[in-house]
Amino acid sequence: MSDRISKQPVIINSNGDAAKLRRIPLTGGTFKEEWLQRILEQTPSVLPTAEIAPIFAPLICVAREVHVKTDDNNSGRIDNLYISKDGYLVIVETKLWNNPESRREVVGQILDYAKEVREWDWTTLDNIYRAYHKTKHSLFDAIVAAGYKTADDQADFIDNVNNNIRTAQFLLMIVGDGIRSGVEKIAEYMNASSPDMMHRLALCELEVYDMVDGRRLVVPQLTTKTKIIERGTIRVDNGNIKLSLAEPTDCKSGTEPSPDKDDMITPNELVAAFTARNKDVSTEQITSFIEDLGDLGLGIKYTAHGASVYCRAPSLQTSIQAFYIPGIAKSGHEDTAALLWFVPARILRRIETLGLPTDAVKTLLDTWRPMLVDEQKTPPYEDFAKFYFLDNKVITNPESRRAFLTALEEFQNAL
């Protein structure tokens, strides 16, 4: 997500006064996927499908929560299903950033749905539309009512739909309030090396902002191509699509590459060293934690013994170090535990040097206070120049991690 263009909408009233809108944090859990699905059903034009190809716009909603079978003989549901005026299907899977499936499972999920839809025909599609909308009118009636076709076009339109289904000329869209970098890499690989289906896979991020009057502003954007294409294979076994990607060996998305020096720790070495010194943290936990940092657009700079994590200030084209992840212990400290640490004075000085208001720093520190190790919680921040250590629960406990990351995200959004 760090490669995206930074933006922050501004509302200007009739007097010329400006107020920046606050983006709702990805980690906050403010709304649920059902809210997002409902928005997309009521206003299909939110989806920028025409930017992908004109044949996929404008859209009519066929149904929501469409029941389909999956490869493992279980059932699944297509979140939002649309048809364009030219008879092309758009299959939408919504995933909020906080959903564990937002990492990679969502790609396999939508591919399974596309495989099932390929077995449909016009009659199946029309029955789904009638059942969902509880109407005797057909899907083609809705196309005509919208002014896209006339009654004379019915036979050709249905033939076109059947052909598009048979050849799997679908648009598959993963839509969320934030798109994980790992999903971006898979999508780029898929579009560069398509299997036997002619579909396209697109990712759409809906940035949601709080308006001053209580309303919400939704800004859709198609994600840009990532810089890294992972090696992988796509296999079709007994009609089932299997996607396998090699794990990256270099920095994750959102990292700030360090100079090419032999003494710089690698991401894998950092994970191994951290878990060796923190027996209560698993490899999966610290790995997903670092992935979360990158997915939030935070910078990660690897050093000889660990990694510094930075919040970006795009308007000033700079960044601010927030905390440090220790890895390889220095000589003589091999048996000591290694906790995330930060120095409040360094963050404050950096903010003041850049001429930014310090309120955001104070909010960040106040939010982090209950996350400190027990011996530093009371009295809090006696000396801002001291090193302060965070309890490993910010890595291992989902609620603590969410609170920690939300504070970081809000701090970065305020820069």
N, C-alpha and C positions, 0 to 999 in steps of 0.2 A: 504494500500500500504506500510505501514511501516514495515511489516513483510517480505518483499521481500529482496533478496540478493542484496546488493549495488554493482554497477559496474560503471566504467567510462573508456570507450575504450581509448587507447593511440596509436597514430600513430608514428612509428619510421622510420625515413628516412635512406638512405644508409650511412649517416655519423654517425648514432647512436643517433641523436638528437630526443628527444621525445616531443610530444605535445599532451596534453589531449584534447579530443573532448568535445565540449559543447553540452549537450542535449537541444534540442529545448523545451522551457517551455510549459507545458500543458496548461497554462493559456494565452499564447500569441496569439492564433488564427492565427498562421503562415500559416497553410494550411487548406484546406477544405476536407470534407469527399469524394468528387469526386476524389481528388488526391489519397487518400488511396484506394478507390475502383479500380481505374485504375492500381495501383501498384499490387494489388492482382489478377486482371484479367491477366495482362501481365506475372506475375511471381507467379503462385500458390504455388510453392515450398517454398515461404516465410512462408506459414502457416505450423506450426509444427504438422500436423495431424497424422503423423506416430508415434509420441510420445504418442498419445492418444490410438491408435490402428492401427496396420499395414493395416487393411482392408480399412482404409480411406486415403490411399496414394498409389501411386502418383495420382495427380488430373488433370482433364481436365475441363476447364471452359465451362459450358453449356451456361450461359448468365449472363448479368448484368441487374439490374433494372427490375426484372421479376414481372409483374403485378399479384397480388393475391387479393382475397376478404378477408375481416376481419370479425370478429364476429358481429360487429355493422353495417354490410352491406356497410361499406365504402371500399375503395380500399387501398391497400398497395403495396409496392414493395420490393422484396428480393434484397438486394444490390448485392450479388455475389452468384451464384449457381454453384456447381461443382458436378462431378461424379468421383468416384475412378475407378481404373482399375478392381476392383472386383464388381462394380455395386452398390456402396453405395453412397447416396447423402450427400453432405455437404452444409448446408445452412448458409451463413455468413451475419451477420448484423454488419455494421460498425458504430461506434459512437465515435466521438471525445470527449475528456474530457469536453470540454466547452459546448457541447450540453446539454441542460436541460434534455433531455430524457436519458442521460447517467447514471442517478441515478438508477431508478427501472423500468421505463416504457419499457425500451428496452427488458427486459426479457419477459414480457407479449406479446410484439410485435413479437418476434421470435417464441414464442409458437403458436400464431395465425397463423403465416406463415406455421409452421410445420403441423398444423391441416388441412390447406387447401391443402398442398402438398400431404397429405395422400389420398386425393381424386383423385390424378392423376394416370396415368399409363404410360407405355413406349411410347405410341403414343403421349401423351401430352408432355412428356419430349423431344421427338425427334422433334416435331413441334416447340417447344420453341427454341431449338438449331438451326434449319434451319432458322427460322425467324430472330433470332438475328445475326447470322453470314452471312445471305443473301447467302445461298448456297443450292444447290440441294443434296449435300452429307449429309448422315445421321450422327447422333451422333455416331453410331456404326462404321461408316467409320473412324471417328476421332480416336476412340479407336484402330482400326486396324492400322491406319497410325502412331500412337504413338508407335506401337510395343507391345501393351499390350495383344492383342488377335489376332486370325486368323479368316478368313471368316467362318471356320467350327464351331467356337464357338458362332455364332450369336444367335441361338435359345436358348441355355443354358444361355447365358448372359442376354438376354431379359427376360427370365423367372425369373432369379435371381433378376433383377432390379424390376420387378413387385412385387415379393414377399417382397423385402426390403421396397418398398413403402407401400404395404398393411399393413405390420407389423410395419411401422414407424421406421425402423432401420436407423435413420438419425444421423448425427453429426451436432448439432447446435453450431455455434461459434459466439461469440460476440467479435469483434476485434476493438481495438482503440489504440490511442496513450497513453492512461492511463485508467485503469479500476477502477471504484469507488468501495470503500469497501462495500457499500450496495449491489451492484450487485454481488460481490464475495460471500456474505453471502447467497443470494438467490440461486445462482448457486450451492453452496455446499448443501443447503437444498434440492434442486431439485434432485441432483444426489444421495442423500441419501434416498430420499422418492419419487421415480418416480411414476407418475400417470400411466394410462393404456398404454402409449406410451413407446416404447423401445428405444427412442432416448437418446443421451448423450448431455449434455450442457457443453461447454468448453469456457473459457475466455482466450483471447490472447492479450497481450499488446505488441505493436510495439514501442519500444523506438527509436526515431529518433534523430540523431546527425548531426550537421553541420561539414562537412569535411573542411580542410584548403583550398582546391581547389574549393570550391563552391558546390561540390557534397554532397549527404546525405547518411549516413550509417543507415540502418534499422536493429535493433536487435529484433527479435521476442522472446517472452518468455510466456509460459503458467503460469498463476498466481498460486501461492501456495494456499493451503487450508487455510481458515481463522480459527481462534481459537474459534470463537463464532458461534454456530448454533442457529438461532432464532426459537422459536416455531411458528408454522403456520399450515395452512391447505390448501390442494389442493382439489377442488371440480370440478366435471364434471356435469354441468347443461345443459341439452338439447344438449349435445355434445360440449359445450363450457367449456374450461378449465379456472378456476378461482383460482388465487393464492392469499392467504391472509397471511401476516406475522405480528406477534406481534412486536410492537415497542420495541427496546432494552431499558432496564432501567439502564444499566451500561454504562461505558465509550465507546465512539465511537472508531472505528478503528483508530490507530495512536495516541491514548492518552497514557500518561504515568501515570499508576495508582498511586494514592496517598496512603499513609499508611492508614490502616483501623482505622480511628479515627472518633468518633461521630461528631466532629465539622467540618469535611470536607464537603464543598458544593457538591451537586450532579449536574450532567449535567442539569437535569430538573429544579433544583432550580436556577442554574446560568441563564438559559434562562428566567425564570420568573422574577428574580430580575433585570436582565439587561433591559428587556422591561418595567418593572415598573418604572425604573429611566430614560428611554429614550423613550418618547412617540412617537418619529418619527421612531422607529424601531419596526417592527412586529415580532411576534414569529417565523414565517416562515423564515424571513430574517436572524435573528441571528442564528437560527437552521441550515439553509443551509450554512451559513458562517462558523460555527464550523465544519460542515461536510466537507466543502472544505479544511479546514486546515488539518483535519485527512486524507483526500484522497490524499493530497500532501505529506504525510509522515511526517508532522510536529508533534512534541510531545506536548501533552496538559496535564499539571499537575494541578489538582484541589487543591485549598487551602481552608482556612476557609471562605474567602470573595470573591473569584473569581477563575481565572485560568491563569497560566503562559503558554505562548506558546514558544516552543523551536524549533530551527533549529538543525538538527542532523549533526554531523561530524563523519560519520561512520569510516573513516580511523583512527581517534583518539579514537573511541569508547566513544564518549562523545557528549554533546549537548550544545547549546548556547541560552540563553534566549533572545527572540527577542522583545516581547511585553506582555502586561498584559490585560486580559479581566476582568473588575470589575463586581462584582455581588452584594452580600449583603453589604449594607453600614455599616460602623462602627458607633458606637454610637455617636449621635449628627450630623450625616451627612445623615440622611435618606432622606431628601428632595432635595439633590443635584444630578445633572446629573452625569452619570458615562460614561466616554469615554475611548476608548482604549488608553493606554499610554505606553511610553517606555523612557528609559534614555540612550542617545547615549554613555555616558562615560562607562556605564556598559558593553555595547556590545563591545566597543573598547578594554577595559581592558581584557575582556575574550579572545578576539582574540589574543591580544598580549601575554597573559599568555600561550596560546597554541602554540605560535610560528608561527601563520598563518599570511599571508600578510593582511594588513589593507585596501587594495584597494576595496575589496568586501564590507566592511562596509561603506566606503565613497560613493560607488555607491548606496547602499541601502538607506542611509540617504538622498542623493540627490534626489532619486526617490520619497521618502516619503515627501519631503519638501512641494510640493504643496497640499498634502493631510492633512496638519496640520490645526488645527482650525485657523480662520482668524487672531486672535490676536497674533499668534505665527509664522505666515508665514514670516513677515518682521519686523526687520531683522532676518534671519534664524539662529537658533542654536547659540545664543549669548553665552550660557553657556552649555557645553556638559553634565554637571552634573545635569542639571535641568530635571524635568519631562516634556515631550512633549506629547500633546494630539492630536489624530487623529479625523478628522471630521467623523461623522457617515455615510457619503456618501460611505466610503470604505466598508460598510456593505449593504447599501440600494441601491446604484447606480451600475448597472451592469458594466459599463465601469470603474468606480473608483475601484470597487472590483477587476476586472481583473488586473488593473495596480498594485494595492497593492499586490495581490497574486503573480503576475509575478515577482515582485521585490523580494519577499520572496523566491520564488522558485529558482531564479537565484542566490541569496545569498547562499542558502543551497547547490545548485549544485557546487558552487565554494569552498566549505569547504573541 
